[in-house]
Amino acid sequence: QKEGLVREIVQHLTAK
């Protein structure tokens, strides 16, 4: 389960 990692990456990508 890499949901935590994916969520962190998504947050960084959507951290505009």
Backbone as JSON Lines, residues from 0, in Angstrom:
{"i":0,"aa":"Q","n":[0.85,-1.21,0.0],"ca":[0.0,0.0,0.0],"c":[0.88,1.24,0.0]}
{"i":1,"aa":"K","n":[0.89,1.95,-1.1],"ca":[1.7,3.19,-1.15],"c":[0.77,4.4,-1.24]}
{"i":2,"aa":"E","n":[-0.38,4.29,-0.61],"ca":[-1.31,5.43,-0.69],"c":[-0.72,6.66,-0.01]}
{"i":3,"aa":"G","n":[-0.05,6.44,1.12],"ca":[0.56,7.58,1.83],"c":[1.55,8.3,0.92]}
{"i":4,"aa":"L","n":[2.41,7.53,0.27],"ca":[3.42,8.15,-0.6],"c":[2.74,8.88,-1.76]}
{"i":5,"aa":"V","n":[1.81,8.21,-2.4],"ca":[1.11,8.83,-3.54],"c":[0.43,10.11,-3.08]}
{"i":6,"aa":"R","n":[-0.2,10.05,-1.9],"ca":[-0.95,11.25,-1.41],"c":[0.06,12.38,-1.19]}
{"i":7,"aa":"E","n":[1.23,12.07,-0.67],"ca":[2.22,13.14,-0.43],"c":[2.65,13.75,-1.75]}
{"i":8,"aa":"I","n":[2.92,12.91,-2.74],"ca":[3.35,13.42,-4.06],"c":[2.24,14.28,-4.66]}
{"i":9,"aa":"V","n":[1.02,13.79,-4.59],"ca":[-0.11,14.55,-5.16],"c":[-0.21,15.9,-4.47]}
{"i":10,"aa":"Q","n":[-0.05,15.91,-3.15],"ca":[-0.15,17.18,-2.43],"c":[0.94,18.14,-2.91]}
{"i":11,"aa":"H","n":[2.14,17.63,-3.11],"ca":[3.23,18.5,-3.58],"c":[2.93,19.0,-4.98]}
{"i":12,"aa":"L","n":[2.39,18.12,-5.82],"ca":[2.1,18.53,-7.21],"c":[0.95,19.54,-7.23]}
{"i":13,"aa":"T","n":[0.0,19.38,-6.29],"ca":[-1.15,20.29,-6.26],"c":[-0.92,21.38,-5.22]}
{"i":14,"aa":"A","n":[0.33,21.61,-4.87],"ca":[0.64,22.65,-3.88],"c":[1.01,23.94,-4.61]}
{"i":15,"aa":"K","n":[0.13,24.34,-5.49],"ca":[0.43,25.56,-6.27],"c":[-0.11,26.78,-5.51]}
